Amino acid sequence: MQRSGRPTIKDVAKAAGVSPTTVSHALNGKGVVRQETIARIEQVAAEIGYRASPIAQGLQSSRLGLLALVIRPLHSLDTFLPVGVDYFLRLAGAASLAAMEHGYSMMLVDDPTRPDAPLSATAADAYIVSEPFANDPVLTMLADRNIPFVSIGSDPARPNQFVELATRDWEEATFILDHLESAGAQRVALLTGTDTNSWNRESERAYLDWCAQRGQTPNIASFPEVEGEQAGAAAFAQFFGDGTGDGPIPPDGILCLTGRHAAGLNAAAAEHGVRVPEDLVLAAGSGAIQNRLSSPSVTTLDLHPEDIAARAVEIAVRLAEGRPLPAPLEVSHATLDIRQSTTRTKA
């Protein structure tokens, strides 16, 4: 009868007439085993189709050739495939290919701190954690277990405490605010998410500083990232009131950090007769497919996740192998994809 399942080291030992320890030593070059015994064990292993466990071999050599990517913003969403958002797909795909260039495989991990997380969730040689939250338990667990890792962006509550690939949140927010101003906006508002990451916090600080330099009154609204385009109607109501004209003077420019929030706000403006870009210039700090396909299309930053991924993988590999880290530890500069929402026709 043909046995089911994968042959084990005990099966090899039984067929070769030796102990499992002898098989382990023979196949891994450990201990003292006679050459003819090694040859017999290797022949038996080949005949029954035994293959040593890659994880067991990795544990013995202290390296599996495996990196892990933990994308923290996805943890706060209701899906790992938010409609229209390609940033995470671009980041994960580029990271996987970059890992292969270095001779490693890449594993995507949801949250290795969960009680039901599989054992493989903590088996990688080094980790990349994208956009950690304040006091992020993932960073705490990795640090406590002495597992090498690099974060893309800092833990806002513990900046510079771990190895981190510095993002340019302040610089990027200022860059796109300046663009809105150059497009004619004089009263710029900010729409952020609610995740407690450095992207939201640093962008808000940059906006407050930008307003202070111009004597503008800050106007900030925050809605959960998970609401996506659905946040547009509520954000519009907060910025523009009930339409009676009794509220504060509405903004004539809005920076939305997330592309899906921008898409929802763009749609809400059209529904209420606020013309983009004639009455309101609108831009997003990250892009979604909706921003490219809507009418009018929405100006967005391209954060170049492929470059970020390649840099993070390089750092993770060096950490795994105990090699010096490259300098500087920072992401590349974002670029602006200027579209209809910030392009006014000159009279």
C-alpha positions in Angstrom: 0.0 0.0 0.0 1.3 3.4 -0.9 1.8 5.6 2.2 0.2 9.0 2.1 2.0 12.2 3.2 5.6 13.3 2.9 8.3 10.9 3.9 9.9 11.7 7.3 13.4 11.3 8.8 12.0 8.3 10.7 10.9 6.6 7.5 14.5 7.0 6.2 15.9 5.6 9.5 13.6 2.6 9.4 14.4 1.8 5.7 18.1 2.2 6.3 18.2 0.3 9.6 19.7 3.2 11.6 18.5 5.7 14.1 16.9 9.0 13.2 19.9 10.8 14.8 22.3 9.0 12.4 20.1 10.0 9.4 20.2 13.6 10.6 24.0 13.6 11.1 24.5 11.8 7.7 22.4 14.2 5.7 23.6 17.4 7.5 27.3 16.6 7.8 27.1 16.4 11.5 28.7 14.0 14.0 30.8 11.0 13.0 29.1 8.6 10.5 31.0 6.1 8.3 31.1 7.0 4.6 29.3 3.8 3.5 26.5 4.5 6.0 26.1 8.0 4.6 26.0 6.6 1.1 23.3 4.0 2.1 21.2 6.7 3.8 21.4 9.0 0.9 20.4 6.2 -1.5 17.4 5.3 0.7 16.4 9.0 1.1 16.4 9.4 -2.7 14.4 6.1 -3.2 11.6 7.0 -0.9 11.5 10.7 -1.9 12.7 12.2 1.4 13.6 15.9 1.4 14.9 17.7 4.4 12.6 20.4 5.8 13.7 23.8 4.5 12.7 25.4 7.8 14.6 22.9 9.8 17.7 23.4 7.7 17.3 27.2 8.0 17.1 26.9 11.8 20.3 24.9 11.8 22.1 27.4 9.6 20.4 30.4 11.4 19.1 31.6 8.0 16.1 30.7 5.8 16.7 33.0 2.9 13.3 34.6 3.7 12.2 38.2 4.2 8.8 39.3 5.5 6.8 42.3 4.6 4.2 43.7 7.1 2.1 46.5 5.6 0.5 48.1 8.7 -2.0 50.5 6.9 -3.8 47.4 5.5 -4.5 46.2 9.0 -6.8 49.1 9.6 -8.8 48.6 6.4 -11.6 46.2 5.8 -9.8 44.5 2.9 -6.3 43.8 1.8 -7.3 44.9 -1.7 -8.8 48.4 -1.3 -10.5 49.3 -4.5 -8.5 51.5 -6.8 -5.4 51.7 -4.5 -2.3 50.4 -6.3 0.3 51.7 -3.8 0.3 48.5 -1.7 0.3 46.2 -4.8 3.3 48.2 -6.2 5.1 48.0 -2.9 4.6 44.3 -2.3 5.4 43.3 -5.9 8.5 45.4 -6.1 9.7 44.1 -2.7 9.2 40.5 -3.8 11.2 41.0 -7.0 13.9 43.0 -5.1 14.2 40.2 -2.6 14.8 37.7 -5.4 17.6 39.9 -6.8 19.3 39.4 -3.5 18.7 35.7 -3.4 15.9 35.8 -0.9 12.2 35.0 -1.0 9.5 37.4 0.3 6.6 36.5 2.6 3.6 38.8 3.2 2.5 38.8 6.8 -0.7 40.4 8.2 0.1 40.8 11.9 2.6 38.5 13.6 1.5 39.6 17.0 -2.0 38.0 16.7 -2.6 35.0 18.9 -3.7 33.0 15.9 -0.8 34.0 13.7 0.9 30.9 12.1 4.4 29.9 13.2 5.7 31.0 9.8 4.8 34.6 10.6 7.9 34.9 12.8 10.2 32.6 10.8 11.8 35.2 8.5 15.4 36.3 8.6 14.5 40.0 8.6 11.3 42.1 8.4 10.1 45.2 6.6 7.3 47.0 8.5 5.6 49.7 6.4 4.1 52.7 8.1 4.0 51.5 11.8 1.5 52.9 14.2 2.4 54.7 17.5 3.7 52.2 20.0 3.3 49.6 17.3 3.2 46.1 18.9 4.8 44.5 15.8 7.9 46.6 16.3 7.9 45.8 20.0 7.6 42.1 19.4 10.4 42.0 16.8 12.7 44.1 19.0 12.0 41.9 22.1 12.8 38.8 20.1 15.9 40.3 18.6 14.6 39.7 15.1 16.2 42.2 12.6 13.7 44.6 11.0 13.5 48.0 9.2 10.4 50.2 9.3 9.3 52.3 6.4 8.5 55.5 8.4 9.0 55.8 12.1 6.9 54.8 15.0 5.5 58.3 16.0 5.8 57.5 19.7 9.3 56.1 19.3 11.1 58.0 16.6 14.7 56.9 15.8 14.5 54.1 18.3 14.7 51.4 15.7 16.3 51.0 12.2 14.0 53.0 10.0 13.8 54.2 6.4 13.0 57.8 6.8 10.0 59.0 4.8 9.5 62.6 3.6 6.1 63.3 5.0 6.7 66.9 6.0 8.5 67.7 2.8 5.8 66.0 0.6 3.0 67.8 2.4 4.7 71.1 1.9 5.4 70.4 -1.7 1.8 69.7 -2.6 0.5 72.6 -0.5 2.8 74.9 -2.4 1.4 73.5 -5.6 -2.2 74.2 -4.5 -1.2 77.8 -3.7 0.5 78.2 -7.1 -2.8 76.9 -8.7 -4.6 79.8 -7.1 -5.8 78.6 -3.7 -5.8 81.1 -0.9 -7.7 79.1 1.8 -6.3 75.6 1.8 -7.9 72.9 4.0 -6.5 69.5 4.9 -8.3 66.1 5.0 -6.3 63.4 6.8 -6.9 59.8 7.8 -7.1 58.7 11.4 -4.3 56.0 11.6 -1.8 57.0 14.2 1.2 56.8 11.8 3.9 59.3 11.0 2.3 60.0 7.6 -0.9 61.5 9.1 0.9 63.2 12.0 3.8 64.7 10.2 1.6 65.9 7.3 -0.7 67.7 9.8 2.3 69.3 11.5 3.6 70.5 8.1 0.2 71.9 7.2 0.0 73.8 10.5 3.4 75.2 10.0 2.6 76.1 6.4 -0.6 78.0 7.5 1.3 79.8 10.2 3.9 81.1 7.7 1.0 82.5 5.6 -1.2 83.8 8.3 -4.0 81.3 7.3 -6.4 79.8 9.7 -6.0 76.0 9.7 -9.0 73.9 8.6 -8.6 70.2 9.2 -10.9 67.3 8.9 -10.1 63.6 9.7 -11.9 60.5 8.6 -10.9 56.9 8.9 -9.0 55.5 5.9 -11.4 52.5 5.8 -14.2 54.8 4.7 -12.5 55.5 1.4 -14.7 57.4 -1.0 -17.7 57.3 1.3 -16.0 59.9 3.5 -16.3 62.4 0.7 -19.9 63.6 1.5 -19.2 64.1 5.2 -15.9 65.8 4.5 -17.6 68.1 2.1 -20.3 69.0 4.6 -17.6 69.8 7.3 -15.7 72.1 4.9 -18.6 73.7 3.1 -21.4 73.5 5.7 -25.1 73.0 4.8 -25.1 75.3 1.8 -27.0 78.2 3.5 -23.9 80.4 3.5 -24.2 81.0 7.3 -21.0 79.0 8.1 -17.4 79.9 7.8 -15.9 80.8 4.5 -15.2 77.5 2.7 -11.8 76.6 1.4 -10.8 77.1 -2.2 -8.1 74.4 -2.0 -8.0 71.0 -0.3 -5.2 68.5 0.2 -6.5 65.0 0.9 -3.8 62.7 2.1 -5.5 59.6 0.7 -6.5 59.2 -2.9 -9.8 57.5 -2.1 -10.8 60.4 0.2 -9.9 62.8 -2.7 -12.1 60.8 -5.1 -15.1 61.0 -2.7 -14.6 64.7 -2.1 -14.3 65.3 -5.8 -17.6 63.5 -6.4 -19.3 65.4 -3.5 -18.2 68.7 -4.9 -19.7 67.9 -8.3 -23.0 66.9 -6.7 -23.2 70.2 -4.8 -22.3 72.4 -7.8 -18.8 73.3 -6.6 -16.7 73.3 -9.7 -13.2 71.7 -9.7 -10.9 73.4 -10.5 -12.7 76.7 -11.1 -14.1 77.0 -7.5 -11.9 74.4 -5.7 -8.5 73.1 -6.5 -8.0 69.6 -5.2 -5.0 67.3 -4.7 -4.1 64.0 -3.0 -1.0 63.0 -1.1 -1.3 59.5 -2.6 -3.0 58.1 -5.7 -5.9 55.8 -6.6 -7.1 54.7 -9.9 -10.3 56.8 -9.3 -8.1 59.9 -9.3 -6.8 59.2 -12.8 -10.2 58.2 -14.3 -12.5 60.7 -12.8 -13.7 63.9 -14.5 -12.1 66.1 -13.6 -9.0 63.9 -12.9 -7.2 64.6 -9.6 -3.6 65.7 -9.1 -1.7 63.3 -6.9 1.7 62.6 -5.5 3.5 59.5 -6.8 5.4 58.2 -3.8 7.4 55.7 -6.0 6.8 52.6 -3.9 9.0 50.6 -6.2 12.0 52.6 -5.1 10.9 52.5 -1.5 10.6 48.7 -1.6 14.0 48.2 -3.2 15.7 50.3 -0.6 13.9 48.6 2.3 14.8 45.2 0.9 18.5 46.2 0.6 18.5 47.3 4.3 16.6 44.1 5.4 19.1 41.9 3.6 22.1 43.7 5.2 20.4 43.3 8.7 19.8 39.6 8.1 23.5 39.1 7.1 25.0 41.4 9.7 26.5 43.7 7.2 26.9 47.5 7.6 23.8 49.6 6.6 23.9 52.0 3.6 23.6 55.7 4.1 21.4 57.7 4.0 18.4 55.7 5.3 15.7 57.6 3.5 13.2 57.2 0.7 13.5 58.9 -2.7 11.7 62.1 -3.5 8.0 61.9 -4.6 6.9 63.5 -7.8 3.7 65.3 -8.7 1.3 64.0 -11.3 -0.5 67.2 -12.2 -4.1 66.7 -13.6 -7.2 68.7 -14.2 -8.1 69.3 -10.6 -5.3 71.9 -10.2 -5.1 73.2 -13.7 -7.2 76.3 -14.2 -7.8 77.6 -17.7 -6.3 81.1 -18.0 -8.8 83.7 -19.1 
